[in-house]
Amino acid sequence: MSPYLGSSLSRAIAYGIGGMLLLGALGLPAVEAAPSSSVQTVKPAQSDAEIAVVLDRQPLKLSAPPILVQGNLMFPAKAIFDAVGTALRIQTGHVYAGSGPAQIEGKLGSKYAVKGKQTIPMPAPPTLQNGRLYVPAKFVSLVLDKSIAYGTAGGKKTATIGYTEDQMHGFARLLFEAARNGDAAVIEKMLSRGVDVNVMLVKEYLQNTALDYAVLNDHAKAAKVLLEHGGTFDKQRTFQVLMSHNAQLMEELLKHGVDPNMQMPNFNSSLLAVACNSIHSMNPDGTAAIIHPSPQLVKLLLDYGGDPTNDDSLTNAIQANSREIVQLLVRHGADPYREDSLGSTPYERAVMSGATSFFILDPDSGTAGNNLVPMLSVQYGDGKPVSEGTITMVGTGSQGSIDKSFFWQSEVVNLDVPDGEYRIPNIRRPGAVYLFPDKRLQVDRGTAFPLSIRLPELNVSVTIANAGKNQTYGVAFLYNADGTNVLTAVEVVNGKIGMYLPPGTYRLTEYSAGDTVYKLSGDTVIAVTENGGRQDLAVTMS
């Protein structure tokens, strides 16, 4: 705390308190007095009216009013400290106020006070007037850890202890910025100054509390402080924690009352169920991103009472291809044969995605992974994983009776097939299909060889030229050259179809959008040659 007038005055001006002079914490008297002698009794300035006292924006009634002594604001020690419930002791000319490390010691006639090992200059010494002890405003400020301002408004003299409305607004802004930046120490400081933990500054921060900002910006320590002081927030923002995988923050929210089974209206599902699924998001550069579910977060939700027996948690975990989460849910009572909200069972979905073995629990004492299925990574040409699609596998030799398709929505596809050799006639992803004349895959002792397949560049692009607003998504059917055999279906996205086709002749004759099947005309015959380049074709529907 600076004893110098110039630096203190700069701080007072910085607070922008018009017509008032900050005392106490700023170390300024109303008028800086010349050094006085050590006499203990000083005649107060004459006043037409008593000085009123306001504490934390509320009137404070004292048994005796403050006075001005040689321009310095002085408080009656017993009256002020009794009013605020602070201990006061006077012994052999020494004045002690407060207790413990915060105790302040003064001395009659001395312009210095002591706090711990720190000696602090005072604008005036403690003095006696008509048998009553008075201490300077700065002494009171140190004891209460609050600033004191003295001024005249509307002809009324007032000593204001605490902070002005403008200061409190500034502190509230600091609270929000500290929550945004994760500065728990500043949050503690602003709350200690009396800022409402749930204050809203609508013009600057919209309909948010500081805790909303801490959660949205992924700051667990800041959120912990706010929660411990009674902070509230929009619980739907817990979704942000699912995206960031911040287990520490999630546990703080759960400790303070977030219900793992609460409904998330934007997803028409429970918090637990949303946590079990992948989240489709967007990278800063505009590219798509998939955030896979966190087993650690799901375990926390289950530990705090999450109930997977009445929601789509198990279905979502299957769709996300998370064996670990499936095992957690089954151990907590999830039923693979219970219908989900769309009328299918998790088991039926597991059959489609080759994940039925996920339901077989590993022994508690055994090594996880006893029931793993072969896995394959399907990749684009640059090595990035294809995160959604369907692969068809046809057995050869001893597995000739197997003809299965497996859907995946993660970075790997489960191949729920026994050991043996398989042919892969096609791989489909949204908006594209890849046909292979003789691509092979071997499964040996539960492992797929090769471990990954890189997709070739598309060599055919087809646009449905006259597709209307509700006709840009659907399924087209690719036939052989004479149109007698359907080779594959291909998903249409935004009115476009991408294909990789080996040399040969093909036909696109039908397109299904909604409940209607349309005939196609135009470039419906596709001829692919060995060294031909990419073809950009157009068809119309009727």
Residue pairs with C-beta under 8 A, 6 or more apart in sequence:
1 25
1 27
1 120
1 142
2 8
2 11
2 27
3 27
3 120
3 121
5 28
5 32
8 22
8 26
8 27
8 28
9 28
11 22
11 26
12 21
12 22
12 26
12 28
15 22
15 164
15 166
15 167
16 166
17 149
17 164
17 166
17 167
19 151
19 152
19 153
20 149
20 150
20 151
20 160
20 164
21 28
21 30
21 149
21 150
21 151
22 28
22 147
22 148
22 149
23 29
23 30
23 73
23 137
23 138
23 141
23 147
23 148
23 149
23 150
24 137
24 138
24 140
24 141
24 142
24 146
24 147
24 148
24 149
24 161
25 138
25 141
25 142
25 145
25 146
25 147
25 148
26 147
27 121
27 123
27 138
28 123
29 71
29 72
29 73
29 123
29 124
29 136
29 137
29 138
30 68
30 71
30 72
30 73
30 150
31 70
31 71
31 72
32 71
32 123
33 70
33 71
33 72
33 123
33 124
34 70
35 111
36 42
36 70
36 111
36 124
36 125
37 109
38 109
38 110
38 125
39 109
40 108
40 109
40 125
40 126
40 127
40 128
41 127
41 128
41 129
42 69
42 70
42 127
42 129
43 69
43 129
44 67
44 68
44 69
44 74
44 129
45 67
45 68
45 69
45 70
45 71
47 67
47 68
47 157
49 156
49 157
50 65
50 157
51 65
51 66
51 67
51 68
51 73
51 150
51 157
51 158
51 159
52 59
52 65
52 156
52 157
52 158
52 159
53 59
53 60
53 61
53 62
53 65
53 66
53 80
53 158
53 159
53 161
54 60
54 158
54 159
54 160
54 161
54 162
55 83
55 84
55 161
55 162
56 146
56 161
56 162
56 163
56 194
57 162
57 165
60 83
60 84
60 161
61 83
62 76
62 79
62 80
62 83
63 76
63 78
63 79
63 82
63 83
64 76
64 79
64 132
65 76
66 73
66 74
66 75
66 76
66 80
66 137
66 159
67 73
67 74
67 76
67 129
67 134
68 74
69 124
69 127
69 129
69 134
70 124
72 123
72 124
72 136
72 137
73 136
73 137
73 148
73 150
73 159
74 124
74 127
74 134
74 135
74 136
74 137
75 134
75 135
75 136
75 137
75 139
75 140
75 159
76 132
76 133
76 134
77 88
77 90
77 95
77 97
77 126
77 133
77 134
77 135
78 88
78 132
78 133
80 140
81 87
81 88
81 97
81 143
82 88
84 144
86 97
86 98
86 143
86 144
87 96
87 97
87 98
87 99
88 95
88 96
88 97
89 95
89 96
89 97
90 96
90 133
93 107
93 108
93 109
94 105
94 106
94 107
94 108
95 105
95 106
95 107
95 108
95 126
95 133
95 135
95 139
96 103
96 104
96 105
97 103
97 104
97 106
97 135
97 139
97 143
98 104
98 143
101 116
102 115
102 143
102 145
103 115
104 113
104 114
104 115
104 139
104 142
104 143
105 113
105 114
105 115
106 112
106 113
106 114
106 122
106 125
106 126
106 135
106 139
107 125
107 126
108 125
108 126
108 127
108 128
109 125
109 126
109 127
110 122
110 125
110 126
111 121
111 122
111 123
111 124
111 125
112 119
112 120
112 121
112 122
113 119
113 120
113 122
113 138
113 139
113 142
114 120
115 142
120 138
120 142
122 136
122 138
122 139
123 136
123 137
123 138
124 136
125 136
126 133
126 134
126 135
126 136
126 139
127 133
127 134
128 134
137 148
137 150
137 159
138 148
140 148
140 161
141 147
141 148
141 161
144 161
145 192
146 161
146 162
146 163
147 161
147 162
147 163
147 167
148 159
148 160
148 161
149 159
149 160
149 164
150 157
150 158
150 159
150 160
151 157
151 158
151 160
152 158
162 194
163 171
163 193
163 194
168 193
168 194
168 195
169 201
171 190
171 193
171 194
171 195
172 190
172 195
172 196
172 199
172 201
173 201
173 204
174 186
174 190
175 186
175 187
175 190
175 191
175 195
175 199
175 210
176 201
176 204
176 205
176 208
176 210
176 213
177 183
177 186
178 184
178 186
178 187
178 190
178 210
178 222
179 187
179 210
179 211
179 213
179 214
179 217
179 219
179 222
179 226
180 213
180 214
180 217
181 217
181 219
182 214
182 217
182 219
182 221
182 222
183 222
184 219
184 221
184 222
184 224
184 225
187 210
187 222
187 225
187 226
188 225
191 197
191 225
191 229
197 209
197 210
197 211
197 226
197 229
197 230
197 231
198 209
198 210
198 211
198 230
198 231
198 232
199 209
199 210
200 207
200 208
200 209
205 213
208 216
208 233
208 234
209 226
209 231
209 232
209 233
210 226
210 231
211 223
211 226
211 227
211 231
211 232
211 233
212 233
212 234
212 237
214 222
214 223
214 226
215 223
215 233
215 237
215 238
215 240
215 241
215 249
215 253
216 237
216 240
218 240
218 241
218 244
218 246
218 249
219 249
220 246
220 248
220 249
220 252
223 231
223 249
223 252
223 253
224 252
227 252
227 253
227 255
227 256
235 253
235 258
235 259
235 262
236 264
236 265
236 266
238 250
238 253
238 258
238 271
239 264
239 266
239 274
241 249
241 250
241 253
241 297
242 274
242 275
242 279
242 291
242 293
242 294
242 297
243 279
243 281
243 291
245 291
245 294
245 296
245 297
247 294
247 296
247 297
247 300
250 297
250 300
250 301
251 300
254 260
254 300
254 301
254 304
258 271
259 271
259 305
260 270
260 271
260 272
260 301
260 302
260 304
260 305
260 306
260 307
261 270
261 271
261 272
261 305
261 306
261 307
261 311
262 270
262 271
263 269
263 270
263 271
264 270
264 271
264 274
267 273
267 274
268 341
269 311
269 312
269 316
269 341
270 306
270 311
270 313
271 301
271 306
272 298
272 301
272 302
272 306
272 307
272 308
272 311
272 313
273 308
273 311
273 312
273 313
273 316
274 316
275 293
275 294
275 297
275 298
275 301
275 313
276 293
276 298
276 308
276 312
276 313
276 314
276 316
276 317
276 320
276 322
276 325
276 329
277 293
277 316
277 317
277 319
277 320
278 290
278 291
278 292
278 293
278 319
278 320
278 409
278 410
279 290
279 291
279 293
280 288
280 289
280 290
280 291
281 288
281 289
281 290
281 291
282 288
282 289
283 289
290 387
290 410
292 320
292 322
292 410
292 411
293 316
293 317
293 320
293 322
293 325
295 322
295 324
295 325
295 328
298 306
298 317
298 325
298 328
298 329
299 328
302 308
302 328
302 329
302 332
306 313
306 332
307 332
307 333
308 314
308 329
308 332
308 333
308 334
309 332
309 333
309 334
309 335
309 338
312 340
312 341
313 329
313 334
314 326
314 329
314 330
314 334
314 335
314 336
314 338
314 340
314 346
315 340
315 342
315 344
315 346
315 349
317 325
317 326
317 329
317 346
318 326
318 346
318 349
318 350
318 353
318 355
318 358
319 349
319 353
319 409
320 409
320 410
321 353
321 355
321 408
321 409
321 410
321 412
321 414
322 410
323 355
323 358
323 372
324 368
326 355
326 358
326 359
327 358
327 361
327 362
327 368
330 336
330 359
330 361
331 361
334 346
335 346
336 345
336 346
336 347
336 350
336 359
337 345
337 346
337 347
338 345
338 346
339 345
340 346
347 356
347 359
350 356
350 358
350 359
351 416
352 405
352 406
352 407
353 406
353 407
353 408
353 409
353 413
353 414
354 373
354 404
354 406
354 408
354 413
354 414
354 415
354 416
354 417
355 373
355 414
355 416
356 416
357 371
357 372
357 373
357 416
358 371
360 370
360 371
362 368
362 369
362 370
362 371
363 370
372 446
373 414
373 415
373 416
373 446
374 414
374 415
374 416
374 417
374 443
374 446
374 447
374 448
375 412
375 413
375 414
375 415
375 448
375 451
376 391
376 412
376 413
376 415
376 441
376 448
376 451
376 452
376 453
377 385
377 411
377 412
377 413
377 451
377 452
377 453
378 385
378 386
378 389
378 391
378 408
378 413
378 427
378 452
378 453
378 455
379 385
379 386
379 452
379 453
379 454
379 455
380 386
380 454
380 455
381 454
381 455
381 456
381 457
383 454
385 411
385 412
386 429
386 455
387 409
387 410
387 411
388 408
388 409
388 429
388 430
389 407
389 408
389 413
389 427
389 428
389 429
389 430
390 405
390 406
390 407
390 408
390 427
390 428
390 429
391 405
391 406
391 408
391 413
391 415
391 424
391 426
391 427
391 428
392 403
392 404
392 405
392 424
392 425
392 426
392 427
393 402
393 403
393 404
393 405
393 406
393 415
393 417
393 422
393 423
393 424
393 441
394 402
394 403
394 422
394 423
394 424
394 425
395 401
395 402
395 403
395 417
395 420
395 421
395 422
395 423
396 420
396 421
396 422
396 423
396 440
397 420
397 421
398 420
399 417
399 418
399 420
399 421
399 422
402 417
402 418
402 420
402 422
404 416
404 417
406 413
406 414
406 415
406 416
408 414
415 441
415 443
415 448
417 443
418 443
419 443
419 444
419 445
419 446
420 442
420 443
421 440
421 441
421 442
421 443
422 440
422 441
422 442
422 443
423 438
423 439
423 440
423 441
424 436
424 439
424 440
424 441
424 453
425 435
425 436
425 439
425 488
426 433
426 434
426 435
426 436
426 487
426 488
427 433
427 434
427 436
427 453
427 455
428 434
428 488
428 489
428 490
428 491
429 491
430 491
430 493
431 491
431 492
431 493
431 494
431 496
431 497
431 498
432 458
432 490
432 491
432 497
432 498
432 499
432 500
433 478
433 488
433 489
433 490
433 497
433 498
433 499
433 500
434 455
434 456
434 499
434 500
435 487
435 488
435 499
435 500
435 501
435 502
436 502
437 502
439 453
441 448
441 449
441 450
441 453
442 448
442 449
443 449
455 500
456 500
457 500
457 534
458 498
458 499
458 500
458 534
459 499
459 500
459 501
459 528
459 532
459 533
459 534
459 535
460 497
460 498
460 499
460 500
460 501
460 526
460 528
460 534
460 535
460 537
461 496
461 497
461 498
461 499
461 534
461 535
461 536
461 537
462 476
462 496
462 497
462 499
462 508
462 523
462 526
462 537
462 538
462 539
463 495
463 496
463 497
463 536
463 537
463 538
463 539
464 471
464 472
464 492
464 495
464 496
464 497
464 511
464 520
464 538
464 539
464 540
464 541
465 522
465 538
465 539
465 540
466 540
466 541
467 495
467 513
467 541
470 513
470 514
471 495
471 513
471 514
471 518
471 541
472 492
472 493
472 494
472 495
472 513
473 491
473 492
473 493
473 494
473 513
474 491
474 492
474 511
474 512
474 513
474 514
475 489
475 490
475 491
475 492
475 511
475 512
476 489
476 490
476 492
476 497
476 508
476 510
476 511
476 512
476 520
477 486
477 488
477 489
477 490
477 508
477 509
477 510
477 511
477 512
478 486
478 487
478 488
478 489
478 490
478 499
478 506
478 507
478 508
479 485
479 486
479 487
479 506
479 507
479 508
479 509
480 487
480 505
480 506
480 507
481 504
481 505
481 506
481 507
483 507
483 509
487 506
490 497
490 499
492 511
492 513
497 508
499 526
501 526
501 528
502 528
503 528
503 529
503 530
503 532
504 527
504 528
505 525
505 526
505 527
505 528
506 525
506 526
506 528
507 524
507 525
507 526
508 520
508 524
508 526
508 539
509 519
509 520
509 524
510 517
510 518
510 519
510 520
511 517
511 518
511 520
511 539
511 541
512 518
518 541
518 542
519 541
519 542
520 539
520 540
520 541
520 542
521 539
521 540
521 541
521 542
522 537
522 538
522 539
522 540
523 537
523 538
523 539
524 539
526 535
526 537
528 535
